[in-house]
């Protein structure tokens, strides 16, 4: 599937991506609380301009 040479790099990339998304969701939950449409709000937060 993935060449043995690149497995560590690919694994690290996807773990970093997963942890980034998870922490972003947790921080959004702390800021907004448990509301009905938290997932749709969380997914839209990435599209906000700085």
Secondary structure in CASP SS format (residue, H / E / C, confidence):
PFRMAT SS
TARGET T0000
AUTHOR 0000-0000-0000
METHOD secondary structure of the structure
MODEL  1
X C 1.00
X C 1.00
X C 1.00
X H 1.00
X H 1.00
X H 1.00
X H 1.00
X H 1.00
X H 1.00
X H 1.00
X H 1.00
X H 1.00
X H 1.00
X H 1.00
X H 1.00
X H 1.00
X H 1.00
X H 1.00
X H 1.00
X H 1.00
X H 1.00
X H 1.00
X H 1.00
X H 1.00
X H 1.00
X H 1.00
X H 1.00
X H 1.00
X H 1.00
X H 1.00
X H 1.00
X H 1.00
X C 1.00
X C 1.00
X C 1.00
X C 1.00
X C 1.00
X H 1.00
X H 1.00
X H 1.00
X H 1.00
X H 1.00
X H 1.00
X H 1.00
X H 1.00
X C 1.00
X C 1.00
X C 1.00
X C 1.00
X C 1.00
END
